[in-house]
Amino acid sequence: MATPGASPAPRRRPAAAAALAFAAALAAAVAAAPAELSGTLELSGRGARGTDPAAAVVYFEPAGAKRAPAPGTAIIETRNKAFSPRVLAVPRGSTVRFPNRDPILHNVFSVSRGNAFDLGLLGEGPGAETTFDQPGLVRIYCNVHHGMVAYVMVVDTPYYGSPDASGRFRLAGLPAGRGRLTAWHEQSDPATLELTLPAPGPIEVELGVSRPRVPRHLNKLGKSYGRGRDRY
Ligand SMILES: [Cu+2]
């Protein structure tokens, strides 16, 4: 290496320096190259039979500087006395419209903290919309029909998705480095994994299915639904 005050470097030295600089740039590029995270989500436990891994949500939150997700728009229909889709993941700030495809009245409400709303009674038609500004799980119900349940997972990261029907998932374009993977399913407690990307291999996540398909809940006034099967 050159020392201070040394005579001018030999002719090949600039080439060597350039090579070193190139190697350093390459290393930086490799470190910053988008990583991908793939794995399998397994639903386990007595309630797992017939539950759909594709209704789960997986999302990765990088440690450190966050990249704000771009908000979007989405639709959840009320059809045949059910919300469809039942589970939806959206970036923070997204707007979701709730058209009513049934010839009866539905309501759409939530009391989930930070994202509470009530769209009132909606006849058949384009419905109404609401915007989800706070990250977190939004539990959505119909004040008329106790059995109607939907979930909007509002994520504060651009890196999210759902497994396929066999539980396989893949998140691409992730930044290298530390972060946290969360896997969520409506009938389970969520699982979180601290990871450093690029990960050495596929991730395996197991969620125990232990919760009822229709969670205990009250109507929008905080009261019982008032009928035999709509007790909560
Ligand atoms: Cu309803």
Boltz pocket constraint, residues with backbone or C-beta under 6 A from the ligand:
constraints:
  - pocket:
      binder: B
      contacts: [[A, 81], [A, 105], [A, 106], [A, 107], [A, 142], [A, 143], [A, 144], [A, 145], [A, 148]]
      max_distance: 6.0
